[in-house]
């Protein structure tokens, strides 16, 4: 189905294009702790564009000459975005490979690296920070009566809870 989707709230107060280019959707993974600086796991913070988490993990495995199972990450990130994400690769008794050989192109940039005694496990990160860019915004004639929240049910309750009168 193309066109506007049906809504129980009536027509949209505004329309816009989202994710026209990867830079319109940016996600930064928040690790929530600092790598300890020593251990058999190399943590890598990478900025990626147009790559999904599994493809990056395969690239890291080739770069480090390890089996794919030696690479892990805390959360999956979207391919159609620009994201920063943490990965770990198990390298017991081995020196860190040259990060410049991993990056190689604009799609993947090494932001930070540090050693840690444990691998990254799914879900251990604190969360994600998002930045979205809306293109071709059309506000359909002005104020929708929600105070900019877009939710007609939320705005009056928010004002009341905050002790603000309209």
N, C-alpha and C positions, 0 to 999 in steps of 0.2 A: 504494500500500500504506500503510495506516495502522497505528499501533501500534508496538511496539518492533521495531527492525530486527534481523535475525539478526546474531550476532556470533560469531566463532571463539573468543572468550574467555569465552563464557557471558553470563549476564544482566548488565545494567549495575549498577555499584556504587551509582549514584545517578542520579536524574532531576531535571530542572529545565526551566523555560521560559526560552528565550533570545530576546532581541529582541521582547519583548511591546510595547514602545514604542521609538521611535528613540533615546531617552536610554540605553537598555540596551546600546547598541553605539556606542562613541565611538572615533573614529580621528583622531589628530593627525599631519599630514604634517610630517616633519622635513626641512627644506630642505637643511641641511648646509653652507650658506654664507650670508653676509650680502649683500643687494643693495648695490651700490657707492654708490648715492645720486645718480647722474647717468646719463643715457643716454636713448635713445628708447623704451625699454620701461618701462612702469609695472607693477611687481610689486604684487599685492594678496594679502594673507593674509585669507581669508574663513572664517567659521564658517557652515556651512550645515546645515539640517535639512529632510529630506524632499525634497531636490533632488539630482539626479545631476549629474555634472561637465559633461556636454554642455549641460544646461539652464542651468547657471550661466554657462557660456561664451557662450551665446546672449544671456543677460541683460546680460553685460558688453559684448558687441558693440553691443547697442541703446543701452546707457547711454553708451558712448564714441563712438557714431555711426561705427563702423568695420565693415568686412566681417568675418564670422565667422572667416576665416582669420587675422586679426590678433590673435586671442586664442589663447593656448596654456596648457597645464598639464603638470606633470611626471608625475602619476599619477591614475588614475581612482579615485573614491571612491564608496561605496555610497549609494544614495538612502535606504535604510531605516536611517539612522543619523544621529548628530550628528557632523560632521566639521569639522576645520580643514584648509584646503587653500590652496596658492599657485597663483595664475594670473598670466599676464603679458598685457599688451595693448600693441601697438605704437602709439605716439603721437608720431611724429617732428615736432618743431617745434610741438607743441601743449601747452597747459597741461593739468594734471590735471583731469578732470571732478570735480564735487562728489561725494565718497563717500556723503554722506547720501542722494543721489538713487538710488544703486545699492541700498542696503540696503532701505529702504522697509517691510519687514515682519520678523516674527520668523524667517522662514525663511532670511534671509541677513543677516549682520552683518560689517562691515569691521573686522578686527582690526589691520591694519597696511598701510601702503603705502610704497613707495620706488621710485626709479628705478634702472635697470640698463642696461648697454650691449647685453646680449644677451637674447633671448627664452628662456623656459623651454622645455626640450625634454623629451620623454617619457623617464622613467627617470633624470633627473639628481638627483632628491632622494635624501637619505641613507637614508630609510626611513619607517616609520610606527610610531606608538605606539598601542596598543590598550587600551581599558578595556571590560570586559564585566561586565554585571550578570546574575546568574542569579536567577530568581524561582521561588518555590514549590519550593525544594530539598527533595528527599526522599532521605535517605542510605540508605534500605532497610536499616535495622537496624544501622548502625554501621560498624566498621572493616572495610575490604575487604582488608586485608593488604598494601597497597602503600605504606604510609607517606604517604598523601595524594597520591601522584603519579598515581594512576589507571591506572598501567601496571605490571602484576605482573612484567614482565620487566625494567623499568628500575630499580626500587627496590633490589633486592639488589645489582645491579652498581654502582649509585651509591654505596651504603654501602661496598662493598668498595673502590672507587676512592678514596673519601674517607678510608679507614682507620678507618671506624666499624664497631663490631660491634653486632649487634642485642641 
